[in-house]
Amino acid sequence: MDDDTARELLRLERIRIQQLLGDATQEGADDRSAANEPGDMFDSAEPLGKEGADDSVVAELQRRIAAVDQAEERLEAGTYGRSVQSGKPIPDDRLRADPTAELTVEEARQVGNESL
């Protein structure tokens, strides 16, 4: 994959994740605000469950932004599109599906990575 295509894929991935992160952060704030409002709550554990889920989503999205950062670093270093484990080329189709991929599908399966 050429560098310009890779750069564009990573740029679009960053935008997508930042939009999701903004939505998740706002939803978390809304859930916390609603939990603090007076009124009848039929299940006092529900707000805590939602807050925990919101926090998990935000943490995963932050991890994805870090993965974009790392992929951009590999691009600048000239190693983007190659496995960080073996140095084997990662197919363009895989990089288009996940521009942050750092392992081949086979290597990811060996590691037990379910997010192929």
Backbone hydrogen bonds, N-H to C=O, Kabsch-Sander energy under -0.5 kcal/mol:
donor,donor_aa,acceptor,acceptor_aa,energy
6,A,2,D,-2.3
7,R,3,D,-2.9
8,E,4,D,-2.2
9,L,5,T,-2.6
10,L,6,A,-2.5
11,R,7,R,-2.3
12,L,8,E,-2.6
13,E,9,L,-2.2
14,R,10,L,-2.4
15,I,11,R,-2.2
16,R,12,L,-2.5
17,I,13,E,-2.5
18,Q,14,R,-2.7
19,Q,15,I,-2.3
20,L,16,R,-2.2
21,L,17,I,-2.9
22,G,18,Q,-2.5
23,D,19,Q,-2.3
24,A,20,L,-2.9
25,T,21,L,-2.7
26,Q,22,G,-2.2
27,E,23,D,-2.7
28,G,24,A,-2.5
29,A,25,T,-2.2
30,D,26,Q,-2.6
31,D,27,E,-2.6
32,R,28,G,-2.4
33,S,29,A,-2.4
34,A,30,D,-2.6
35,A,31,D,-2.0
36,N,32,R,-1.1
36,N,33,S,-0.5
37,E,33,S,-0.5
37,E,34,A,-0.9
41,M,39,G,-0.6
42,F,40,D,-0.6
46,E,43,D,-1.2
48,L,44,S,-0.5
49,G,45,A,-2.2
50,K,46,E,-2.4
51,E,47,P,-2.6
52,G,48,L,-2.2
53,A,49,G,-2.2
54,D,50,K,-2.9
55,D,51,E,-2.7
56,S,52,G,-2.0
57,V,53,A,-2.3
58,V,54,D,-2.4
59,A,55,D,-2.4
60,E,56,S,-2.3
61,L,57,V,-2.4
62,Q,58,V,-2.3
63,R,59,A,-1.9
64,R,60,E,-1.9
65,I,61,L,-2.1
66,A,62,Q,-2.0
67,A,63,R,-1.8
68,V,64,R,-1.9
69,D,65,I,-2.4
70,Q,66,A,-2.4
71,A,67,A,-2.3
72,E,68,V,-2.6
73,E,69,D,-2.0
74,R,70,Q,-2.2
75,L,71,A,-2.2
76,E,72,E,-2.3
77,A,73,E,-1.9
78,G,74,R,-0.8
78,G,75,L,-0.8
79,T,74,R,-2.5
80,Y,74,R,-1.3
82,R,79,T,-1.5
83,S,88,K,-3.2
84,V,102,E,-2.9
87,G,83,S,-1.2
90,I,81,G,-3.1
94,R,91,P,-0.5
95,L,91,P,-2.0
96,R,92,D,-2.6
97,A,93,D,-1.9
98,D,94,R,-2.7
101,A,98,D,-2.3
108,A,104,T,-2.5
109,R,105,V,-2.3
110,Q,106,E,-1.9
111,V,107,E,-2.0
112,G,108,A,-1.0
113,N,108,A,-2.8
114,E,112,G,-0.7
116,L,114,E,-1.6
